[in-house]
């Protein structure tokens, strides 16, 4: 009742959405509510970003991955793209780097486990495409941090992590020149 009254007097205040969402513990119900709220305010960075965090944690940090993880990964990608379009900082792009790296790694693992040579080659090609996509997002983050005159310790840690993805990807692609460049750049962020 109080929630309804508060929302009536201050309908544009995101606090009411946050309060409502915190009280939903069932993940499918939570995701459905995010979808409904985002449908009303598609450019709301906070809604999109918080939804992306919920999806990311549900997919990647649960003890057991959800059965519909591929569908959820696609949803996470689209939600993150919406968040990135309205992000005044770089938070959504950093989360996209994490997500796209995990997607590429999952496909690479599936490729390694595949018995059928044609399926193995198809998965490897898909993994390489996802790695290239991850590098694109990592480059966005790099450009953002490189443009700043100085970085806080937390920013340096985020940047090192993102460069670690790039380093791993170039290592996987066996591009030792790029690995050396990224390793050198990472070392400056101590």
Buried (B, 14 or more C-beta within 10 A) or exposed (E): EEEEEBBEEEEEEBEBBEBEBEEBEEBEEBBEBBEEBBEEBEEBBEBBBBBBBBBBEBBBEEEEBBEEBEEBBEBBBEBBEBBBEBBEEBBBBBBBBBBBBBBBBBBBEBBEEBEEEEEBEBBBEBBBEBBEBBBEBBBBBBEBBEEEEEBEEEBBEBBBBBBBBBBBBBBBBEEEEBBEBBBEBBEEBE
